Amino acid sequence: NGASAVPPQSKGSWTSFLKSIASFNGDLSSITAPPFILSTTSLVEYSSYWAEHPSVFVAPASEQDPAKRAMLVLKWFLSTLKQQYSSRNEKLGSEKKPLNPFLGELFLGRWEDDAGTTQLVSEQVSHHPPVTGYCIWNRKYGIRLQGYNAQKASFSNTINVKVFSFRKCYQIGHAIFHIDAFSEDYLITLPSLHIEGLITGSPYVELNKSSYIQSSSGYTARIDYSGKGWLSGKKNSFTASLYPEGREKEPIYTISGQWTGSFTICDAKSKKVVDNFDPNVTKTTQLIVAPVEQQDEMESRRAWQKVAQAISKGDMDTTSYEKSIIENQQRDMRKKEKDEGREWERRFFTRAETHPVFDALSKTIGESINDTSTNGIWMFDPEKAKNLRPPFRQQ
Ligand code: CLR
């Protein structure tokens, strides 16, 4: 069973929390978790995990060979997994429940390093269901990633000890990686995940099944996750291969390793190692976020400041008091919009009828758009991006 990470005074509330989620079905943001498992970070910030290694992010732009370029996009995707799914365990000791973003919540920032300036815009485009839209771009290299996502939890009703460690979570949505110089698009699908370690009070994420990257240049990458490490015996293992569209049996590159550890990229024919990546060696670049006093009212860290302070102090009365101020404000805004017969205008995104790039690339990998689960198809709107505050404006 292992040692419990649940603080003694929270044992009771953790048990009832586990019971409540055993029969739970639906939207993860609506579950009430005990204080010790609450994070002071909003989910809208998670979009930044896509580019914490800006030079890996922009590398495909400088590669002339289309197959190698597709391999570099795959390498970048794999390089983000540790940040996306395991960095919180490292920092906080376990996975925590993020703050549930309100409609219109923003998270803006930029990275400055060898790759020049890489900019981030993340916006909560829907509250029911929760959907986050994001766009990350580097002008110098002509690279842009845009996407939106929601999560759906599926739960079994059987109250069984084993079941607690197998909360399934599907990610809905996708990302599109674009390279200006080659007018290339890469459609990225997202892995589904489990929350493990719930019984001992130290939840962590494990990835399962497969995800794909389909390029407009005719390459497909398939990544197979095996949390239990049935191949290598190590946790967080995966294997990936890059092949010409429709010819899975003829891979060009194969990759294997751990997404929390190192992985190697091999030429599939010669079996020679051509590249590798180790997230524990490759430093991340710190995202630059404006000081809270200079932030817009809708910016995440400013809006949640008081809630976050109360959570850090373990002061639950103030936490719920401050949270209810935000909730009431939001309720009033929704009511006003309803009365006036309009909808909240997203700051950087626009709802679209169709998604031409998605439609062109999704068939080979068997993906389809689920616009009811994401309250629409969300497109980053460069015109609206002119709203960015001066230091962050697109130069
Ligand atoms: C959000 C989008 C990111 C990748 C990512 C990483 C971890 C996921 C998160 C997404 C969604 C919310 C999530 C989280 C892990 C735990 C958390 C599923 C997909 C849930 C809501 C927390 C449950 C509460 C307990 C563990 C106490 O790009």
Residues whose N, C-alpha, C, O or C-beta is under 5 A from the ligand:
A	BS01	CLR	L28 A33 I37 Y46 Q84 Y85 E95 K96 K97 Q151 C169 P203
